[in-house]
Amino acid sequence: MKKAIILSHKDNVATVLEDVFKNDDVEVKDSEKNTVCVLKSLDDINRGHKIAVKDIEKDSHVMKYGQIIGKASMFIQKGDRVHTHNLESERGRGDLI
Amino acid sequence: MKIKMYKRPNGSFGVRNRIAVIPTVACVNHVAEKIASLVPTADAYTHPYGCDQLGYDLELSFNCLKKMGTHPNNGAVLVLGLCCEEIIPKKLYEEIKKEQPNTELLVMQENGGTDYCVDLGVKICQKFENILSSQKRVETDISNLTIGVECGGSDFTSGIASNPAVGVFTDKICFLGGKVVFGETTELMGAEGIIENLCENKEIFDFIKGRIKNVEDTAINMHVDLRGTQPSPGNIEGGLSTIEEKSLGGICKIGSSKIVDAIGFGQSAEKSGVTFVDTPGNDIACSLGLGCAGAQIIIFTTGKGTPMGFACAPVIKVTANKNIYNIMGENFDLCLSDIVDGELSIKEGGEIVFNKVLETAEGTQTAAEKLGHREFSLYRVSPILT
């Protein structure tokens, strides 16, 4: 079982603490080491990168630290890798003006 | 709590007793570097500016060099000028001398060429070394410490482990009456919700929010996507997807302490507790801003690894990424990767940081100091017009 940490119960992503491969089972624990959920990874995910712990609709917020870290640029399924390909910043976007 | 530091004539306390060789213009950098290379306790504060500067930009550069000259970690100063630059050597010398009696001036156009001025500069610094070697540390309260907290080359470990451990340190030193300064305005973007709760009053939060907006508006007016540099390619490789995510990890450095003041670049932190300084995220410019604010030591967390030190303050390098520690180990003072592995608590990590700061304050050299990393630059705020 691979390990991941979730920093707030409001979060919809967790950080994987070791390299994860597609179809690996991932145990998500909180900062107090309580198991929050176990999910199947749908992607290869590098150590330190994020995995979705819930389905995230396109344009809805991605949450980490209990705060908004950006919005989903496409539908993200529980178990998907979450990074720049499907999560985008909403700040300092002069390119959109 | 008591620690031993050097008492300065202006009432401040230093953790080091160095000689600052301060060029007023880039043209004399080589002479400054040669002098410093021949005197073990001297540092060359070289920078690319001093000439073709106007208005606020010139004023800021002058003020930052003055702050370096009067910095408590320096026990003596040699101002090295050419003499045709806008940063007037004599004026800088006089301003520093008011607070630091061990200050001398050497102007090349009035004295001689490279070799002659290197010889003369070395003689002046050797005289300073004799004076400084007889000075002893005195016992003083820990509340006389100002610690800069900064991060660079962040990755996923920064927000999970090293920054929260530094946050525990921040809470402890503030409880003991010390000061903590933090900057990196760009890298607060997205963390406004947390900052608002930490600010002691609305004026402080409005100041910080306004400075963050300035950076964001600049990106927007330039029609650039901040994502080109924020997060940087290295941050992205390290697992950080957006500036918001990077900022929320970065703000953990100030723990749960109240932000009691907010100041501009080049100003001094005056109050016990946490003070925000408006600095860029750029590591060397941020270090300068924190040094000008009075930081005698800078704690620098990094997940990707960086060797950089700073001229006026020992830099304590902290990582929680064991992979980079295995590659660049000699550049680090602390590796807190056990927090990531669940074998060390964040609180225990904070205690380790606290002990490292005390040890550094009383004279133990940091990794960057041992390796000779004493980087410096000025922060230029206007384009070169002339």
HADDOCK unambig.tbl for C-alpha pairs under 7 A between the chains (distance, minus, plus):
assign (segid A and resid 48 and name CA) (segid B and resid 156 and name CA) 5.37 0.50 0.50
assign (segid A and resid 48 and name CA) (segid B and resid 238 and name CA) 6.67 0.50 0.50
assign (segid A and resid 48 and name CA) (segid B and resid 239 and name CA) 5.34 0.50 0.50
assign (segid A and resid 49 and name CA) (segid B and resid 239 and name CA) 4.37 0.50 0.50
assign (segid A and resid 69 and name CA) (segid B and resid 242 and name CA) 6.53 0.50 0.50
assign (segid A and resid 69 and name CA) (segid B and resid 244 and name CA) 4.78 0.50 0.50
assign (segid A and resid 69 and name CA) (segid B and resid 245 and name CA) 4.91 0.50 0.50
assign (segid A and resid 70 and name CA) (segid B and resid 242 and name CA) 6.79 0.50 0.50
assign (segid A and resid 70 and name CA) (segid B and resid 244 and name CA) 6.80 0.50 0.50
assign (segid A and resid 83 and name CA) (segid B and resid 241 and name CA) 5.31 0.50 0.50
assign (segid A and resid 84 and name CA) (segid B and resid 241 and name CA) 5.27 0.50 0.50
assign (segid A and resid 88 and name CA) (segid B and resid 242 and name CA) 6.52 0.50 0.50
assign (segid A and resid 89 and name CA) (segid B and resid 242 and name CA) 5.15 0.50 0.50
assign (segid A and resid 89 and name CA) (segid B and resid 243 and name CA) 6.66 0.50 0.50
assign (segid A and resid 89 and name CA) (segid B and resid 244 and name CA) 6.93 0.50 0.50
assign (segid A and resid 92 and name CA) (segid B and resid 216 and name CA) 4.82 0.50 0.50
assign (segid A and resid 92 and name CA) (segid B and resid 219 and name CA) 5.69 0.50 0.50
assign (segid A and resid 92 and name CA) (segid B and resid 220 and name CA) 6.04 0.50 0.50
assign (segid A and resid 92 and name CA) (segid B and resid 225 and name CA) 6.35 0.50 0.50
assign (segid A and resid 92 and name CA) (segid B and resid 226 and name CA) 5.21 0.50 0.50
assign (segid A and resid 93 and name CA) (segid B and resid 220 and name CA) 6.05 0.50 0.50
assign (segid A and resid 93 and name CA) (segid B and resid 224 and name CA) 6.72 0.50 0.50
assign (segid A and resid 93 and name CA) (segid B and resid 225 and name CA) 4.76 0.50 0.50
assign (segid A and resid 93 and name CA) (segid B and resid 226 and name CA) 6.07 0.50 0.50
assign (segid A and resid 94 and name CA) (segid B and resid 219 and name CA) 5.46 0.50 0.50
assign (segid A and resid 94 and name CA) (segid B and resid 220 and name CA) 3.49 0.50 0.50
assign (segid A and resid 94 and name CA) (segid B and resid 221 and name CA) 6.44 0.50 0.50
assign (segid A and resid 94 and name CA) (segid B and resid 222 and name CA) 6.51 0.50 0.50
assign (segid A and resid 94 and name CA) (segid B and resid 223 and name CA) 3.96 0.50 0.50
assign (segid A and resid 94 and name CA) (segid B and resid 224 and name CA) 4.58 0.50 0.50
assign (segid A and resid 94 and name CA) (segid B and resid 225 and name CA) 5.19 0.50 0.50
assign (segid A and resid 95 and name CA) (segid B and resid 223 and name CA) 4.85 0.50 0.50
assign (segid A and resid 95 and name CA) (segid B and resid 224 and name CA) 4.84 0.50 0.50
assign (segid A and resid 95 and name CA) (segid B and resid 225 and name CA) 4.84 0.50 0.50
assign (segid A and resid 97 and name CA) (segid B and resid 223 and name CA) 6.51 0.50 0.50
